[in-house]
Amino acid sequence: MMQRNDITVRNAEILDIPHIAALEQECFSAPWSENALRETMEQENSVFLVAECDGEICGYVGSYHAAGEGYITNVAVSVTMRRRGVGRSLICALKEKATEKEFSFLTLEVRVGNLPAIALYESLGFVNLGRRPRFYSNPTEDAYIMTWNVT
């Protein structure tokens, strides 16, 4: 568990799924269902972390790993808690786990228009390695592929 000011990051639990699903609904145009979240969280190779602010879940990051590589599936922060260090706390905690598990890298896709997220990832050492055309829908938008090398 990692704590920063009033933000606590911990491993997600199955009981957190309704809260994570609510964040999905709030943050994404194509949210994951509770079922999809549960199925993914129950896989041995997944890492899901939640951030709590004043005892309430205010953000989460989901990822999975294969062959020593980490893939971030989603990062979501409640609209009312953005720009307060929640996303940074989540990514930093995930980077710690990636280092502990000896991953070679962590990677993610981000909308090219999501400038605050891009700035956050860059400030945490992620590098833009390419672009995926029309990766997102509702609205259609390209994605940058951003990667952080653990070693």
Secondary structure by P-SEA (a helix, b strand, c coil): ccccccbbbccccccaaaaaaaaaaacccccccaaaaaaaaacccbbbbbbbccccccccccccccccbbbbccccccccccccaaaaaaaaaaaaaaaaaccccccccccccaaaaaaaaaaacccccccccccccccbbbbbbbbbbcc
